[in-house]
Amino acid sequence: MLRALILLLACALLLAACGGDDDTSGEAAATPAPTEEAGATGCERAEAPKPKGEGDLSRPKETLDTGKTYVATVSTNCGDFEITLDSRQAPKTGGSFKSLADKGFYDGTTFHRIVAGFVIQGGDPKGDGTGGPGYSVVEAPPRDLVYGKGVVAMAKTGAEAAGTSGSQFFVVTAEDAQLPPDYALLGKVTAGQDVVDKIGVAEIDPATEQPVDPIVIRSIEVEAR
């Protein structure tokens, strides 16, 4: 329960799904190139990308085809991992995520929050946990959803309705994060769990839960298989 409270309190500070489209977007940052040296966790060292600023995108109409399998490849300076999107239980959430990925929204963002044995969280264009795409979608997750290891879901503020999402997502690294079914389901890690585990034990600043060495999302590409 303590970890559940930690995420709920922390998510109250995260504007993962900012409603409205009246904010101006910041300058887009190029994906940084790593140096030749590797960090203590085995990740390639990378410069911290410049924050992009709040998004100002319109809510997409795209939904996933429930008859297809969609796989998102998340490429980072720590390696790649794959998320199989849950097109049956989360077609709207997955459709929004795919739309953002197709636009390159996630390229050059970071995993800005790491809680060892709990979650890794990324997808914020501002890089500090307060940004989003400029819109939100709502798709209530299954009431019996268990946020177990490898489950990927969308972050939201405590004031937002269950199933609200913007661009920020988290990957569960606990065997059971003991969260209530309030966070929109996206899918599950189906390849590269070792990369997720590597990110999950990166050294952090305890005051901010941000990694000491940047963990950069170079790209996210979604394809139907």
Number of C-alpha atoms within 10 A of each C-alpha: 9 10 17 14 12 12 18 19 13 17 18 16 14 21 25 30 26 26 19 15 17 12 15 12 17 15 11 16 15 13 19 19 15 14 10 9 11 14 15 11 14 15 22 21 21 22 14 17 24 18 19 20 21 24 25 19 19 12 17 16 9 15 17 22 15 13 8 13 15 22 22 23 20 20 18 24 23 22 18 19 19 22 24 22 29 22 21 14 18 22 20 23 33 28 21 24 29 25 18 22 20 16 11 14 23 25 27 26 30 27 25 24 23 26 23 18 17 23 25 25 23 26 29 31 31 21 24 18 24 20 24 27 30 23 22 25 19 17 20 19 20 15 9 8 15 15 24 18 19 23 25 27 24 26 31 30 23 17 9 16 14 18 23 25 34 30 30 27 25 22 26 27 26 19 14 16 21 16 18 15 17 23 27 29 28 28 25 21 21 15 16 16 17 13 19 22 17 15 25 26 16 22 17 19 12 11 6 13 16 24 21 13 19 22 27 29 24 22 20 25 18 21 12 12 7
